[in-house]
């Protein structure tokens, strides 16, 4: 038996993991109620919440100790992402940590990035784009890490691009690399391209983890409503048309959570063994999160579809977040290609 054999099948959390997750949950429950989410919709960003998260180590934890960070594992990062998704936190944490880790890999990490006082954005599109492209954190980021031809570059703008209104309420903006005020090449060639693909895998699995948290909270909202709403003298939660969809949501949460943690563990320890897992987690949650959030709205009926309802806030983000990186179908095709090539090689 090798040292990884048992862990490959066991993704239970340690006490340290549980303490980490509980700490971020408490912070977000205190400082990111649904009113904070609504208040940040105009910009897609809450600066005060971001500063609180960074003060707690949310940005530095993602960087290795050798570079001045805290050396968290990807499993650790999925736990934070899950809590951010649960709270619909209006902060670009996933984009920032993925861009910062990529910059570290390519030798371009700075102390202010590690501390979070300088926010980096990332272009998470699965296929390299030429010319202008939509980047999910571009309207509030201080620097953007993108692919430009064979180069991975850090772009900065004297004036940040204007935010584009979007379903996920993200600080999304159009970016033209050619219009940047400064352009720093972080890396070129196959090694830089491989590092960028790794960053995209990390973005996918952290987004999947955030969606698992989102679904769990929207399930909680729907379940609490169903327990207090009566029809014919009984709670509607006792009806199969309500209880069965709620049970399906619980399955989605557990399945998505385990898949994201499994993808994180393999990406950290055996990246060549199961390279399709980050994409699998992302594609699974991209489809199932929207279904679950839609059902949560349906359970609440007319109340659920009102703009003031928390369930609606969760629904639009369940649909919008996954589109920040373009069509999830492209990732699904990539997963199919990876699996097909592996099976062909084995045969």
C-alpha positions in Angstrom: 0.0 0.0 0.0 1.4 3.4 -0.9 1.0 6.4 1.3 -1.9 7.9 -0.8 -4.0 4.8 -1.2 -6.4 5.3 1.7 -6.7 9.1 1.1 -7.8 8.6 -2.5 -11.0 7.2 -1.2 -11.5 9.2 2.0 -12.2 13.0 1.9 -13.4 13.4 5.4 -12.3 16.6 7.2 -9.8 16.8 10.0 -10.4 18.9 13.1 -8.2 21.6 11.7 -10.3 21.6 8.5 -13.5 21.9 10.5 -12.1 24.8 12.6 -11.0 26.6 9.5 -14.4 26.3 7.9 -16.2 27.3 11.1 -14.1 30.4 11.5 -15.0 31.7 8.0 -18.6 30.7 8.4 -18.8 32.7 11.6 -17.1 35.7 10.0 -19.5 35.7 7.0 -22.6 35.1 9.1 -21.7 38.2 11.1 -20.5 40.5 8.3 -22.2 39.3 5.1 -26.0 38.9 5.7 -28.2 39.1 2.6 -28.6 42.9 3.1 -24.8 43.2 2.5 -25.2 41.2 -0.7 -28.0 43.4 -2.0 -26.2 46.6 -1.1 -23.1 45.5 -3.2 -25.1 44.8 -6.3 -24.2 48.0 -8.0 -20.5 47.3 -8.0 -20.3 43.6 -7.3 -17.8 44.3 -4.5 -17.9 45.0 -0.8 -14.5 46.6 0.1 -15.1 46.3 3.9 -15.8 42.6 3.7 -12.8 42.1 1.5 -10.6 43.8 4.0 -12.0 41.7 6.9 -11.3 38.5 4.9 -7.8 39.5 4.1 -7.1 40.5 7.7 -8.2 36.9 8.6 -5.7 35.5 6.1 -8.0 34.6 3.2 -5.6 35.9 0.6 -2.2 34.9 2.2 -3.4 31.4 3.0 -3.3 30.5 -0.7 0.4 31.3 -1.2 3.2 29.0 -0.2 5.2 29.7 3.0 8.4 30.1 0.9 6.8 33.1 -0.9 5.5 34.7 2.3 2.1 33.1 2.6 0.5 30.5 4.9 0.8 27.4 2.6 -2.8 26.2 2.7 -3.7 23.2 0.6 -6.3 23.3 -2.2 -8.7 21.3 0.1 -8.4 24.2 2.6 -9.2 26.6 -0.1 -12.3 24.7 -1.1 -13.6 25.1 2.4 -13.3 28.8 2.3 -14.9 28.9 -1.2 -17.8 26.9 0.1 -18.5 29.4 2.8 -18.2 32.3 0.4 -20.7 30.7 -1.8 -23.0 30.0 1.1 -23.0 33.7 1.9 -23.0 35.0 -1.7 -20.1 37.1 -0.6 -19.5 40.0 -3.0 -15.7 39.6 -3.2 -13.4 38.4 -6.0 -11.6 35.9 -3.7 -11.5 33.0 -6.2 -10.2 35.1 -9.0 -7.6 36.7 -6.8 -6.2 33.6 -5.2 -6.0 31.7 -8.5 -4.3 34.7 -10.2 -1.9 35.1 -7.2 -1.0 31.4 -7.2 -0.3 31.6 -10.9 1.8 34.7 -10.4 3.7 32.9 -7.7 4.4 29.9 -10.0 5.7 32.2 -12.7 7.8 34.2 -10.2 5.8 37.4 -10.2 4.1 37.5 -6.7 4.4 40.7 -4.7 3.7 41.3 -0.9 0.7 43.5 -1.5 -0.9 40.8 -3.6 -0.3 38.2 -0.8 -1.8 40.6 1.7 -4.8 41.4 -0.6 -4.2 45.1 -0.6 -3.7 44.8 -4.4 -6.4 42.7 -6.1 -5.6 40.5 -9.0 -8.1 39.3 -11.5 -7.9 36.2 -13.8 -9.4 35.5 -17.2 -10.9 32.0 -16.6 -12.1 31.4 -20.2 -11.1 27.8 -21.1 -10.0 28.8 -24.6 -7.5 31.6 -25.3 -9.2 34.7 -26.7 -7.8 37.4 -28.9 -8.8 41.0 -28.6 -11.3 42.2 -26.0 -12.7 39.7 -23.5 -15.0 39.7 -20.5 -13.2 39.2 -17.2 -15.3 38.6 -14.0 -13.3 40.9 -11.6 -12.0 43.4 -14.1 -13.9 46.4 -12.9 -12.4 46.3 -9.4 -9.1 44.5 -9.9 -5.7 46.4 -9.7 -4.1 44.0 -12.1 -5.3 41.3 -14.5 -3.5 38.1 -15.4 -4.5 37.0 -18.9 -3.2 34.9 -21.8 -2.1 37.0 -24.8 -0.8 34.8 -27.6 2.0 32.6 -26.2 2.5 34.9 -23.2 0.9 35.1 -19.7 0.9 38.7 -18.9 -0.1 41.0 -16.0 -2.1 44.0 -17.2 -2.8 47.2 -15.4 -5.0 50.2 -16.3 -4.8 53.8 -15.2 -8.7 53.7 -15.2 -10.4 50.5 -14.4 -12.8 49.2 -17.2 -16.4 50.0 -16.7 -18.5 47.3 -15.1 -21.0 45.4 -17.2 -24.3 44.5 -15.6 -24.6 40.8 -15.4 -26.8 38.0 -13.9 -24.2 36.9 -11.4 -23.8 40.4 -10.0 -20.0 40.1 -10.6 -17.6 43.1 -11.1 -17.5 42.0 -14.8 -15.9 44.2 -17.5 -14.7 44.1 -21.0 -10.9 44.2 -21.2 -8.7 44.8 -24.3 -5.1 43.7 -23.5 -3.9 46.1 -26.2 -5.3 49.1 -24.4 -3.5 48.3 -21.1 -1.3 51.1 -19.6 1.3 48.6 -18.6 2.0 45.0 -19.7 4.3 42.7 -17.7 5.2 39.3 -19.2 5.1 36.8 -16.4 5.9 33.8 -18.6 6.0 32.5 -22.1 6.0 29.2 -23.9 4.7 25.7 -22.9 5.6 26.0 -19.2 3.6 29.3 -18.8 0.7 27.7 -20.7 0.7 24.7 -18.4 0.8 27.0 -15.4 -2.2 28.9 -16.7 -4.1 25.7 -17.4 -3.4 24.7 -13.7 -4.8 28.1 -12.6 -8.0 27.5 -14.6 -8.4 24.1 -13.0 -8.1 25.7 -9.6 -10.7 28.3 -10.6 -13.1 25.6 -11.7 -12.8 23.5 -8.6 -13.1 26.5 -6.2 -16.1 27.8 -8.2 -17.6 24.3 -7.9 -17.0 24.4 -4.1 -18.7 27.8 -3.9 -21.7 26.5 -5.8 -22.0 23.6 -3.3 -22.2 26.1 -0.5 -24.7 28.2 -2.5 -26.9 25.1 -3.0 -26.8 24.1 0.6 -27.9 27.5 1.8 -30.7 27.8 -0.8 -31.8 24.3 0.3 -31.9 25.6 3.9 -34.0 28.6 2.9 -36.5 26.4 1.0 -36.6 23.8 3.8 -37.3 26.3 6.5 -40.1 27.8 4.4 -41.6 24.4 3.7 -41.7 23.5 7.4 -43.8 26.6 8.2 -46.1 26.7 5.2 -49.3 24.6 5.6 -51.8 23.2 3.1 -54.8 21.0 4.1 -53.6 21.2 7.7 -50.1 19.8 7.1 -46.7 21.3 6.4 -45.9 21.3 2.7 -42.6 19.7 3.6 -44.5 16.4 4.2 -45.6 16.3 0.5 -43.5 14.2 -1.9 -43.5 17.0 -4.5 -41.6 19.1 -1.9 -39.7 16.6 0.2 -38.2 14.7 -2.7 -36.7 17.8 -4.5 -35.2 18.9 -1.1 -33.7 15.4 -0.8 -32.2 15.8 -4.3 -30.7 19.1 -3.2 -29.0 17.4 -0.3 -27.5 14.8 -2.6 -26.2 17.5 -5.0 -24.6 19.3 -2.1 -22.8 16.2 -0.8 -21.9 15.0 -4.3 -20.5 18.4 -5.4 -18.7 18.9 -2.1 -17.0 15.5 -2.3 -16.1 15.9 -5.9 -14.5 19.3 -5.4 -12.5 18.1 -2.4 -11.4 15.0 -4.4 -10.4 17.2 -7.3 -8.5 19.5 -5.0 -6.6 16.6 -3.3 -5.6 15.1 -6.7 -4.5 18.4 -8.1 -2.3 19.0 -5.0 -0.8 15.5 -4.7 -1.2 13.6 -8.0 -2.1 16.1 -10.7 -1.3 13.8 -13.6 -3.5 10.9 -12.2 -7.0 12.4 -12.5 -6.7 15.7 -14.5 -10.4 15.6 -15.5 -11.7 16.0 -11.9 -11.7 19.8 -11.6 -13.6 20.0 -14.9 -16.0 17.3 -13.7 -16.7 19.2 -10.5 -17.3 22.4 -12.3 -19.6 20.9 -15.0 -21.6 19.0 -12.4 -22.2 22.0 -10.2 -22.8 24.3 -13.1 -25.8 22.2 -14.1 -27.1 21.1 -10.7 -26.8 24.4 -8.9 -29.1 26.1 -11.3 -31.6 23.3 -11.0 -31.5 23.3 -7.2 -31.8 27.0 -6.9 -34.8 27.0 -9.4 -36.6 24.4 -7.3 -36.0 26.4 -4.1 -37.7 29.4 -5.8 -40.6 27.1 -6.9 -41.1 25.8 -3.4 -41.7 29.3 -2.2 -44.1 30.1 -5.0 -44.8 33.8 -5.6 -42.7 34.8 -2.7 -39.6 33.0 -4.1 -39.7 34.9 -7.5 -39.9 38.4 -5.9 -36.8 40.4 -6.2 -36.7 40.9 -2.4 -36.5 37.1 -1.8 -33.2 35.6 -0.8 -34.0 32.6 -3.0 -33.9 34.8 -6.0 -30.5 36.2 -5.1 -29.2 32.7 -5.0 -30.9 31.6 -8.2 -29.4 34.4 -10.4 -25.9 33.8 -9.0 -26.2 30.0 -9.5 -26.8 30.7 -13.1 -24.4 33.6 -13.5 -21.3 32.5 -11.7 -20.7 29.6 -14.0 -20.8 31.8 -17.1 -17.9 33.9 -15.8 -15.5 31.5 -17.5 -17.6 31.1 -20.7 -19.7 28.2 -21.8 -19.4 25.2 -19.3 -20.0 23.0 -22.4 -16.4 23.8 -23.5 -15.1 22.4 -20.2 -17.4 19.3 -20.6 -15.8 18.7 -24.0 -12.3 19.0 -22.5 -13.2 16.5 -19.8 -14.4 14.1 -22.5 -11.2 14.5 -24.4 -9.0 13.8 -21.4 -11.0 10.7 -20.5 -11.0 9.4 -24.1 -7.3 9.8 -24.4 -6.6 8.0 -21.2 -8.9 5.1 -22.1 -7.4 4.9 -25.6 -3.9 4.8 -24.0 -4.9 2.1 -21.6 -6.4 0.0 -24.4 
